[in-house]
Amino acid sequence: MTSLLFTSQKKKIIMAKKSNKFNLWVSIVLILVGCVLACSSIISNDYLKLVVVLASLGYGLYGIMKALSTSEEADVVNK
C-alpha cells in the first residue's frame, strides 16, 4: 500500500516538473516577445508600448519565479 502511494506521488512530481519546464519556457518567450515589441515600430503609440512591455515582463517574471519555486518544492519532497 505504501509503495503504491509513493509511486503515484513520484509520478505526480515528474509530471509537475515537465509542466514547470514548459511554463518556464513560455515565460521566457513571453519576455522576449515583449522586448521585441518594445524595440520595434509595430506598436506606434509609446504609452501602449509601455503597457504591453510592462505587462509581458511582469507576467513573464512571475511565471519564472513560480516555476522555479515549484521545482524547488518538488526536490524537497523528493528527498
Secondary structure, DSSP 8 states (H G I E B T S, - for coil): -HHHHHHHHHHHHHHHHHHHHHHHHHHHHHHHHHHHHHHSSSS--HHHHHHHHHHHHHHHHHHHHHHHHHHHHHHHHH-
